[in-house]
Amino acid sequence: MTKWVFDFDKVNSLTGLPSRYINELPNQTDWFKANGSLYLILDMTGEEHSAFENFLIQLEEEGKLQFGSHVSNAAVLTCHLHSSGEQSHVHFVDGVAGGLTAAATQLKAKKKA
C-alpha cells in the first residue's frame, strides 16, 4: 500500500502528499548540535570524503577542533512523527555498523590521549 501511495503521489493521513514529504525530507534531516558538538551525516564520494577529512585533520593539527568520523556504505533513517495532521516529523539518520556511535568513540579516544 505504501509503495502505491508514493508511486502515484496520493494524499494520505500519514505523510500527506508524498511528493511534498520527499521534497521536505532534506530540510528535516541534516544535523543536530548537542553539548556543544555538531553531529553531521554527509553523503559524499570517496574524493569528497578524502578532501573533507584532510581539511578536518589540518584544523585538528592547528588545534582548532577535534573530530571523530565513521564511513558507512549505507544509512539508516528513522522517522519520528509528531502529528500526521500537521506533517510534523523529524528524521534520525545514522550510518550502518556504528555510525555516530563509532565516530563518538573515536573522538573520545582522541580526547583521552
N, CA, C and O atoms as CSV, one atom per row, in Angstrom:
chain,resi,resn,atom,element,x,y,z
A,1,MET,N,N,0.823,-1.193,0.000
A,1,MET,CA,C,0.000,0.000,0.000
A,1,MET,C,C,0.871,1.264,0.000
A,1,MET,O,O,0.602,2.206,-0.745
A,2,THR,N,N,1.912,1.278,0.837
A,2,THR,CA,C,2.776,2.455,0.918
A,2,THR,C,C,3.433,2.744,-0.422
A,2,THR,O,O,3.506,3.898,-0.844
A,3,LYS,N,N,3.913,1.702,-1.094
A,3,LYS,CA,C,4.549,1.884,-2.401
A,3,LYS,C,C,3.565,2.521,-3.379
A,3,LYS,O,O,3.943,3.422,-4.128
A,4,TRP,N,N,2.343,2.081,-3.385
A,4,TRP,CA,C,1.327,2.624,-4.280
A,4,TRP,C,C,1.094,4.106,-3.977
A,4,TRP,O,O,1.017,4.926,-4.892
A,5,VAL,N,N,0.983,4.443,-2.693
A,5,VAL,CA,C,0.744,5.835,-2.286
A,5,VAL,C,C,1.870,6.737,-2.795
A,5,VAL,O,O,1.616,7.822,-3.317
A,6,PHE,N,N,3.133,6.273,-2.637
A,6,PHE,CA,C,4.255,7.083,-3.091
A,6,PHE,C,C,4.396,7.089,-4.606
A,6,PHE,O,O,4.678,8.132,-5.197
A,7,ASP,N,N,4.204,5.942,-5.240
A,7,ASP,CA,C,4.313,5.868,-6.700
A,7,ASP,C,C,3.311,6.782,-7.398
A,7,ASP,O,O,3.644,7.423,-8.395
A,8,PHE,N,N,2.095,6.844,-6.881
A,8,PHE,CA,C,1.041,7.621,-7.524
A,8,PHE,C,C,0.780,8.955,-6.835
A,8,PHE,O,O,-0.159,9.671,-7.185
A,9,ASP,N,N,1.642,9.293,-5.824
A,9,ASP,CA,C,1.575,10.579,-5.123
A,9,ASP,C,C,0.168,10.869,-4.594
A,9,ASP,O,O,-0.400,11.930,-4.852
A,10,LYS,N,N,-0.380,9.907,-3.852
A,10,LYS,CA,C,-1.732,10.026,-3.321
A,10,LYS,C,C,-1.701,10.577,-1.894
A,10,LYS,O,O,-0.941,10.092,-1.056
A,11,VAL,N,N,-2.514,11.573,-1.624
A,11,VAL,CA,C,-2.622,12.143,-0.276
A,11,VAL,C,C,-3.056,11.047,0.678
A,11,VAL,O,O,-3.950,10.257,0.377
A,12,ASN,N,N,-2.397,11.011,1.856
A,12,ASN,CA,C,-2.756,10.018,2.870
A,12,ASN,C,C,-2.600,10.634,4.251
A,12,ASN,O,O,-2.000,11.700,4.395
A,13,SER,N,N,-3.137,9.969,5.264
A,13,SER,CA,C,-3.153,10.533,6.617
A,13,SER,C,C,-1.793,10.521,7.296
A,13,SER,O,O,-1.590,11.253,8.265
A,14,LEU,N,N,-0.869,9.720,6.822
A,14,LEU,CA,C,0.431,9.631,7.474
A,14,LEU,C,C,1.427,10.677,6.971
A,14,LEU,O,O,2.035,11.385,7.773
A,15,THR,N,N,1.597,10.778,5.662
A,15,THR,CA,C,2.588,11.713,5.116
A,15,THR,C,C,1.964,12.901,4.407
A,15,THR,O,O,2.687,13.804,3.985
A,16,GLY,N,N,0.649,12.932,4.263
A,16,GLY,CA,C,0.024,13.972,3.459
A,16,GLY,C,C,0.287,13.665,1.999
A,16,GLY,O,O,0.019,12.553,1.543
A,17,LEU,N,N,0.800,14.619,1.269
A,17,LEU,CA,C,1.137,14.416,-0.133
A,17,LEU,C,C,2.571,13.889,-0.205
A,17,LEU,O,O,3.497,14.609,0.168
A,18,PRO,N,N,2.783,12.662,-0.671
A,18,PRO,CA,C,4.126,12.076,-0.680
A,18,PRO,C,C,5.196,12.924,-1.373
A,18,PRO,O,O,6.332,12.967,-0.902
A,19,SER,N,N,4.869,13.588,-2.461
A,19,SER,CA,C,5.877,14.407,-3.144
A,19,SER,C,C,6.328,15.563,-2.250
A,19,SER,O,O,7.502,15.933,-2.261
A,20,ARG,N,N,5.410,16.129,-1.484
A,20,ARG,CA,C,5.769,17.202,-0.541
A,20,ARG,C,C,6.659,16.633,0.560
A,20,ARG,O,O,7.651,17.253,0.943
A,21,TYR,N,N,6.307,15.465,1.066
A,21,TYR,CA,C,7.090,14.794,2.104
A,21,TYR,C,C,8.521,14.562,1.621
A,21,TYR,O,O,9.469,14.853,2.351
A,22,ILE,N,N,8.690,14.045,0.412
A,22,ILE,CA,C,10.014,13.772,-0.158
A,22,ILE,C,C,10.792,15.070,-0.346
A,22,ILE,O,O,11.990,15.117,-0.066
A,23,ASN,N,N,10.125,16.125,-0.817
A,23,ASN,CA,C,10.805,17.412,-1.020
A,23,ASN,C,C,11.260,18.039,0.286
A,23,ASN,O,O,12.282,18.724,0.317
A,24,GLU,N,N,10.516,17.816,1.372
A,24,GLU,CA,C,10.869,18.390,2.669
A,24,GLU,C,C,11.883,17.540,3.436
A,24,GLU,O,O,12.470,18.009,4.411
A,25,LEU,N,N,12.090,16.321,3.012
A,25,LEU,CA,C,12.978,15.398,3.710
A,25,LEU,C,C,14.356,15.991,4.010
A,25,LEU,O,O,14.812,15.896,5.149
A,26,PRO,N,N,15.035,16.595,3.039
A,26,PRO,CA,C,16.362,17.144,3.351
A,26,PRO,C,C,16.341,18.234,4.422
A,26,PRO,O,O,17.279,18.339,5.213
A,27,ASN,N,N,15.297,19.033,4.456
A,27,ASN,CA,C,15.211,20.112,5.449
A,27,ASN,C,C,14.963,19.598,6.861
A,27,ASN,O,O,15.172,20.332,7.827
A,28,GLN,N,N,14.529,18.375,6.996
A,28,GLN,CA,C,14.202,17.822,8.308
A,28,GLN,C,C,15.194,16.746,8.724
A,28,GLN,O,O,14.916,15.976,9.643
A,29,THR,N,N,16.333,16.682,8.071
A,29,THR,CA,C,17.205,15.547,8.281
A,29,THR,C,C,18.662,15.904,8.576
A,29,THR,O,O,19.375,15.068,9.131
A,30,ASP,N,N,19.128,17.072,8.243
A,30,ASP,CA,C,20.550,17.341,8.151
A,30,ASP,C,C,21.423,17.053,9.363
A,30,ASP,O,O,22.261,16.154,9.299
A,31,TRP,N,N,21.265,17.765,10.441
A,31,TRP,CA,C,22.226,17.691,11.535
A,31,TRP,C,C,21.569,18.126,12.833
A,31,TRP,O,O,20.449,18.636,12.844
A,32,PHE,N,N,22.283,17.915,13.918
A,32,PHE,CA,C,21.854,18.487,15.182
A,32,PHE,C,C,23.076,18.788,16.024
A,32,PHE,O,O,24.150,18.229,15.799
A,33,LYS,N,N,22.911,19.679,16.999
A,33,LYS,CA,C,24.002,20.067,17.877
A,33,LYS,C,C,23.569,19.774,19.310
A,33,LYS,O,O,22.470,20.141,19.726
A,34,ALA,N,N,24.443,19.111,20.053
A,34,ALA,CA,C,24.156,18.788,21.451
A,34,ALA,C,C,25.453,18.875,22.245
A,34,ALA,O,O,26.506,18.442,21.778
A,35,ASN,N,N,25.371,19.431,23.434
A,35,ASN,CA,C,26.544,19.554,24.308
A,35,ASN,C,C,27.720,20.218,23.600
A,35,ASN,O,O,28.871,19.836,23.814
A,36,GLY,N,N,27.439,21.197,22.768
A,36,GLY,CA,C,28.492,21.928,22.082
A,36,GLY,C,C,29.130,21.195,20.922
A,36,GLY,O,O,30.113,21.680,20.361
A,37,SER,N,N,28.600,20.038,20.541
A,37,SER,CA,C,29.166,19.255,19.445
A,37,SER,C,C,28.174,19.166,18.292
A,37,SER,O,O,26.968,19.038,18.502
A,38,LEU,N,N,28.692,19.233,17.090
A,38,LEU,CA,C,27.885,19.107,15.890
A,38,LEU,C,C,27.892,17.654,15.439
A,38,LEU,O,O,28.954,17.052,15.280
A,39,TYR,N,N,26.732,17.105,15.237
A,39,TYR,CA,C,26.582,15.736,14.735
A,39,TYR,C,C,26.066,15.856,13.310
A,39,TYR,O,O,25.019,16.458,13.068
A,40,LEU,N,N,26.798,15.288,12.379
A,40,LEU,CA,C,26.513,15.542,10.979
A,40,LEU,C,C,26.647,14.261,10.167
A,40,LEU,O,O,27.601,13.503,10.338
A,41,ILE,N,N,25.699,14.031,9.298
A,41,ILE,CA,C,25.750,12.916,8.367
A,41,ILE,C,C,25.939,13.514,6.975
A,41,ILE,O,O,25.166,14.377,6.560
A,42,LEU,N,N,26.958,13.060,6.258
A,42,LEU,CA,C,27.230,13.578,4.923
A,42,LEU,C,C,27.204,12.447,3.903
A,42,LEU,O,O,27.636,11.330,4.191
A,43,ASP,N,N,26.704,12.737,2.734
A,43,ASP,CA,C,26.709,11.791,1.620
A,43,ASP,C,C,27.727,12.307,0.618
A,43,ASP,O,O,27.491,13.311,-0.054
A,44,MET,N,N,28.875,11.610,0.515
A,44,MET,CA,C,29.974,12.100,-0.311
A,44,MET,C,C,30.558,10.994,-1.173
A,44,MET,O,O,30.397,9.805,-0.898
A,45,THR,N,N,31.235,11.423,-2.218
A,45,THR,CA,C,32.034,10.485,-2.992
A,45,THR,C,C,33.326,10.226,-2.212
A,45,THR,O,O,33.611,10.926,-1.241
A,46,GLY,N,N,34.098,9.242,-2.623
A,46,GLY,CA,C,35.371,8.965,-1.978
A,46,GLY,C,C,36.316,10.149,-2.049
A,46,GLY,O,O,37.005,10.452,-1.074
A,47,GLU,N,N,36.357,10.826,-3.197
A,47,GLU,CA,C,37.212,12.007,-3.355
A,47,GLU,C,C,36.781,13.135,-2.439
A,47,GLU,O,O,37.617,13.769,-1.794
A,48,GLU,N,N,35.484,13.389,-2.376
A,48,GLU,CA,C,34.976,14.454,-1.500
A,48,GLU,C,C,35.305,14.140,-0.046
A,48,GLU,O,O,35.706,15.025,0.710
A,49,HIS,N,N,35.137,12.886,0.341
A,49,HIS,CA,C,35.430,12.494,1.716
A,49,HIS,C,C,36.896,12.715,2.040
A,49,HIS,O,O,37.214,13.265,3.094
A,50,SER,N,N,37.793,12.301,1.161
A,50,SER,CA,C,39.229,12.477,1.394
A,50,SER,C,C,39.581,13.945,1.573
A,50,SER,O,O,40.320,14.301,2.491
A,51,ALA,N,N,39.054,14.800,0.700
A,51,ALA,CA,C,39.334,16.239,0.798
A,51,ALA,C,C,38.784,16.816,2.094
A,51,ALA,O,O,39.457,17.598,2.765
A,52,PHE,N,N,37.564,16.433,2.445
A,52,PHE,CA,C,36.945,16.948,3.669
A,52,PHE,C,C,37.702,16.469,4.905
A,52,PHE,O,O,37.963,17.255,5.816
A,53,GLU,N,N,38.051,15.199,4.940
A,53,GLU,CA,C,38.771,14.676,6.103
A,53,GLU,C,C,40.162,15.304,6.209
A,53,GLU,O,O,40.620,15.588,7.315
A,54,ASN,N,N,40.839,15.524,5.086
A,54,ASN,CA,C,42.135,16.209,5.122
A,54,ASN,C,C,41.997,17.615,5.682
A,54,ASN,O,O,42.855,18.070,6.438
A,55,PHE,N,N,40.922,18.308,5.315
A,55,PHE,CA,C,40.640,19.639,5.856
A,55,PHE,C,C,40.440,19.577,7.373
A,55,PHE,O,O,40.979,20.403,8.110
A,56,LEU,N,N,39.666,18.599,7.831
A,56,LEU,CA,C,39.437,18.451,9.270
A,56,LEU,C,C,40.730,18.100,10.012
A,56,LEU,O,O,40.977,18.605,11.106
A,57,ILE,N,N,41.537,17.250,9.424
A,57,ILE,CA,C,42.825,16.881,10.033
A,57,ILE,C,C,43.712,18.119,10.164
A,57,ILE,O,O,44.372,18.309,11.186
A,58,GLN,N,N,43.724,18.950,9.136
A,58,GLN,CA,C,44.519,20.184,9.189
A,58,GLN,C,C,44.036,21.077,10.332
A,58,GLN,O,O,44.849,21.599,11.096
A,59,LEU,N,N,42.732,21.253,10.453
A,59,LEU,CA,C,42.185,22.070,11.547
A,59,LEU,C,C,42.502,21.458,12.906
A,59,LEU,O,O,42.776,22.173,13.870
A,60,GLU,N,N,42.464,20.137,12.975
A,60,GLU,CA,C,42.769,19.451,14.227
A,60,GLU,C,C,44.243,19.662,14.595
A,60,GLU,O,O,44.560,19.903,15.760
A,61,GLU,N,N,45.135,19.572,13.619
A,61,GLU,CA,C,46.560,19.790,13.860
A,61,GLU,C,C,46.843,21.219,14.304
A,61,GLU,O,O,47.791,21.464,15.050
A,62,GLU,N,N,46.022,22.160,13.847
A,62,GLU,CA,C,46.161,23.568,14.256
A,62,GLU,C,C,45.509,23.835,15.607
A,62,GLU,O,O,45.555,24.958,16.110
A,63,GLY,N,N,44.903,22.805,16.195
A,63,GLY,CA,C,44.257,22.949,17.490
A,63,GLY,C,C,42.917,23.661,17.462
A,63,GLY,O,O,42.440,24.130,18.496
A,64,LYS,N,N,42.306,23.747,16.292
A,64,LYS,CA,C,41.040,24.460,16.139
A,64,LYS,C,C,39.821,23.594,16.397
A,64,LYS,O,O,38.743,24.110,16.689
A,65,LEU,N,N,39.982,22.277,16.293
A,65,LEU,CA,C,38.866,21.375,16.558
A,65,LEU,C,C,39.384,19.966,16.782
A,65,LEU,O,O,40.534,19.646,16.481
A,66,GLN,N,N,38.510,19.142,17.313
A,66,GLN,CA,C,38.741,17.701,17.366
A,66,GLN,C,C,37.524,17.062,16.728
A,66,GLN,O,O,36.410,17.576,16.836
A,67,PHE,N,N,37.741,15.938,16.064
A,67,PHE,CA,C,36.607,15.296,15.406
A,67,PHE,C,C,36.763,13.787,15.430
A,67,PHE,O,O,37.861,13.252,15.583
A,68,GLY,N,N,35.649,13.130,15.277
A,68,GLY,CA,C,35.596,11.694,15.072
A,68,GLY,C,C,34.781,11.456,13.818
A,68,GLY,O,O,33.873,12.227,13.506
A,69,SER,N,N,35.098,10.401,13.106
A,69,SER,CA,C,34.329,10.127,11.897
A,69,SER,C,C,34.148,8.622,11.725
A,69,SER,O,O,34.885,7.812,12.287
A,70,HIS,N,N,33.165,8.289,10.946
A,70,HIS,CA,C,32.879,6.900,10.626
A,70,HIS,C,C,32.338,6.867,9.202
A,70,HIS,O,O,31.442,7.640,8.862
A,71,VAL,N,N,32.864,5.993,8.381
A,71,VAL,CA,C,32.409,5.868,6.998
A,71,VAL,C,C,31.534,4.631,6.872
A,71,VAL,O,O,31.914,3.542,7.302
A,72,SER,N,N,30.369,4.806,6.282
A,72,SER,CA,C,29.427,3.704,6.055
A,72,SER,C,C,29.055,3.672,4.579
A,72,SER,O,O,29.103,4.694,3.896
A,73,ASN,N,N,28.692,2.513,4.103
A,73,ASN,CA,C,28.237,2.418,2.717
A,73,ASN,C,C,26.713,2.451,2.614
A,73,ASN,O,O,26.150,2.324,1.527
A,74,ALA,N,N,26.056,2.624,3.760
A,74,ALA,CA,C,24.589,2.704,3.778
A,74,ALA,C,C,24.152,3.482,5.004
A,74,ALA,O,O,24.925,3.665,5.945
A,75,ALA,N,N,22.932,3.930,4.988
A,75,ALA,CA,C,22.388,4.710,6.100
A,75,ALA,C,C,21.096,4.081,6.604
A,75,ALA,O,O,20.431,3.317,5.904
A,76,VAL,N,N,20.769,4.427,7.830
A,76,VAL,CA,C,19.517,4.013,8.449
A,76,VAL,C,C,18.734,5.289,8.746
A,76,VAL,O,O,19.274,6.221,9.342
A,77,LEU,N,N,17.478,5.338,8.340
A,77,LEU,CA,C,16.649,6.506,8.582
A,77,LEU,C,C,15.443,6.084,9.409
A,77,LEU,O,O,14.742,5.129,9.072
A,78,THR,N,N,15.215,6.811,10.495
A,78,THR,CA,C,14.041,6.582,11.327
A,78,THR,C,C,13.225,7.862,11.334
A,78,THR,O,O,13.768,8.937,11.590
A,79,CYS,N,N,11.956,7.769,11.063
A,79,CYS,CA,C,11.074,8.932,11.043
A,79,CYS,C,C,10.258,8.947,12.333
A,79,CYS,O,O,9.570,7.978,12.653
A,80,HIS,N,N,10.341,10.053,13.068
A,80,HIS,CA,C,9.523,10.234,14.272
A,80,HIS,C,C,8.426,11.226,13.916
A,80,HIS,O,O,8.699,12.395,13.646
A,81,LEU,N,N,7.205,10.763,13.917
A,81,LEU,CA,C,6.061,11.561,13.504
A,81,LEU,C,C,5.392,12.168,14.733
A,81,LEU,O,O,4.857,11.450,15.578
A,82,HIS,N,N,5.429,13.507,14.825
A,82,HIS,CA,C,4.774,14.203,15.934
A,82,HIS,C,C,3.268,14.286,15.704
A,82,HIS,O,O,2.480,14.036,16.616
A,83,SER,N,N,2.879,14.634,14.499
A,83,SER,CA,C,1.473,14.821,14.184
A,83,SER,C,C,1.262,14.597,12.690
A,83,SER,O,O,1.819,15.317,11.861
A,84,SER,N,N,0.466,13.607,12.360
A,84,SER,CA,C,0.218,13.359,10.938
A,84,SER,C,C,-0.626,14.467,10.330
A,84,SER,O,O,-0.497,14.754,9.140
A,85,GLY,N,N,-1.484,15.091,11.119
A,85,GLY,CA,C,-2.325,16.168,10.607
A,85,GLY,C,C,-1.511,17.380,10.183
A,85,GLY,O,O,-1.844,18.032,9.194
A,86,GLU,N,N,-0.446,17.690,10.920
A,86,GLU,CA,C,0.387,18.846,10.603
A,86,GLU,C,C,1.638,18.459,9.827
A,86,GLU,O,O,2.445,19.321,9.479
A,87,GLN,N,N,1.801,17.185,9.559
A,87,GLN,CA,C,3.010,16.677,8.930
A,87,GLN,C,C,4.254,17.119,9.687
A,87,GLN,O,O,5.266,17.487,9.091
A,88,SER,N,N,4.158,17.075,10.991
A,88,SER,CA,C,5.251,17.469,11.862
A,88,SER,C,C,6.058,16.228,12.210
A,88,SER,O,O,5.603,15.370,12.967
A,89,HIS,N,N,7.253,16.142,11.655
A,89,HIS,CA,C,8.079,14.973,11.905
A,89,HIS,C,C,9.556,15.346,11.813
A,89,HIS,O,O,9.918,16.394,11.280
A,90,VAL,N,N,10.392,14.467,12.341
A,90,VAL,CA,C,11.835,14.655,12.276
A,90,VAL,C,C,12.464,13.325,11.900
A,90,VAL,O,O,11.945,12.264,12.247
A,91,HIS,N,N,13.577,13.383,11.194
A,91,HIS,CA,C,14.253,12.160,10.764
A,91,HIS,C,C,15.571,12.006,11.491
A,91,HIS,O,O,16.358,12.948,11.582
A,92,PHE,N,N,15.804,10.823,12.001
A,92,PHE,CA,C,17.075,10.477,12.612
A,92,PHE,C,C,17.821,9.625,11.594
A,92,PHE,O,O,17.344,8.563,11.194
A,93,VAL,N,N,18.990,10.094,11.178
A,93,VAL,CA,C,19.783,9.396,10.180
A,93,VAL,C,C,21.085,8.966,10.821
A,93,VAL,O,O,21.694,9.724,11.575
A,94,ASP,N,N,21.505,7.768,10.526
A,94,ASP,CA,C,22.772,7.280,11.039
A,94,ASP,C,C,23.377,6.320,10.024
A,94,ASP,O,O,22.671,5.716,9.217
A,95,GLY,N,N,24.680,6.195,10.081
A,95,GLY,CA,C,25.360,5.230,9.230
A,95,GLY,C,C,25.246,3.847,9.831
A,95,GLY,O,O,25.116,3.700,11.046
A,96,VAL,N,N,25.293,2.841,8.992
A,96,VAL,CA,C,25.247,1.464,9.478
A,96,VAL,C,C,26.580,1.111,10.129
A,96,VAL,O,O,27.572,1.820,9.960
A,97,ALA,N,N,26.591,0.019,10.866
A,97,ALA,CA,C,27.798,-0.509,11.509
A,97,ALA,C,C,28.443,0.486,12.464
A,97,ALA,O,O,29.668,0.596,12.516
A,98,GLY,N,N,27.640,1.194,13.205
A,98,GLY,CA,C,28.193,2.063,14.240
A,98,GLY,C,C,27.848,3.516,14.094
A,98,GLY,O,O,27.472,4.159,15.074
A,99,GLY,N,N,27.959,4.050,12.915
A,99,GLY,CA,C,27.567,5.420,12.631
A,99,GLY,C,C,28.093,6.440,13.621
A,99,GLY,O,O,29.290,6.486,13.904
A,100,LEU,N,N,27.187,7.262,14.150
A,100,LEU,CA,C,27.576,8.323,15.076
A,100,LEU,C,C,28.234,7.770,16.331
A,100,LEU,O,O,29.109,8.423,16.900
A,101,THR,N,N,27.838,6.589,16.774
A,101,THR,CA,C,28.453,5.991,17.956
A,101,THR,C,C,29.925,5.687,17.696
A,101,THR,O,O,30.767,5.934,18.559
A,102,ALA,N,N,30.243,5.158,16.529
A,102,ALA,CA,C,31.638,4.873,16.183
A,102,ALA,C,C,32.446,6.162,16.082
A,102,ALA,O,O,33.595,6.202,16.522
A,103,ALA,N,N,31.868,7.210,15.512
A,103,ALA,CA,C,32.557,8.490,15.410
A,103,ALA,C,C,32.795,9.080,16.804
A,103,ALA,O,O,33.865,9.625,17.075
A,104,ALA,N,N,31.800,8.969,17.680
A,104,ALA,CA,C,31.950,9.477,19.048
A,104,ALA,C,C,33.016,8.717,19.810
A,104,ALA,O,O,33.763,9.318,20.583
A,105,THR,N,N,33.104,7.413,19.613
A,105,THR,CA,C,34.118,6.593,20.260
A,105,THR,C,C,35.505,7.040,19.814
A,105,THR,O,O,36.425,7.129,20.627
A,106,GLN,N,N,35.654,7.323,18.524
A,106,GLN,CA,C,36.939,7.817,18.006
A,106,GLN,C,C,37.292,9.165,18.617
A,106,GLN,O,O,38.439,9.391,19.004
A,107,LEU,N,N,36.323,10.055,18.706
A,107,LEU,CA,C,36.558,11.377,19.291
A,107,LEU,C,C,36.937,11.257,20.765
A,107,LEU,O,O,37.869,11.922,21.218
A,108,LYS,N,N,36.230,10.426,21.512
A,108,LYS,CA,C,36.541,10.261,22.937
A,108,LYS,C,C,37.942,9.712,23.134
A,108,LYS,O,O,38.627,10.109,24.077
A,109,ALA,N,N,38.383,8.815,22.274
A,109,ALA,CA,C,39.752,8.272,22.362
A,109,ALA,C,C,40.773,9.376,22.131
A,109,ALA,O,O,41.811,9.406,22.793
A,110,LYS,N,N,40.493,10.279,21.204
A,110,LYS,CA,C,41.402,11.409,20.944
A,110,LYS,C,C,41.458,12.337,22.152
A,110,LYS,O,O,42.526,12.838,22.503
A,111,LYS,N,N,40.315,12.569,22.787
A,111,LYS,CA,C,40.269,13.473,23.942
A,111,LYS,C,C,41.045,12.908,25.126
A,111,LYS,O,O,41.626,13.663,25.905
A,112,LYS,N,N,41.058,11.583,25.265
A,112,LYS,CA,C,41.793,10.946,26.366
A,112,LYS,C,C,43.296,11.028,26.134
A,112,LYS,O,O,44.074,11.095,27.086
A,113,ALA,N,N,43.702,11.023,24.864
A,113,ALA,CA,C,45.148,10.989,24.534
A,113,ALA,C,C,45.851,12.296,24.809
A,113,ALA,O,O,47.056,12.409,24.580
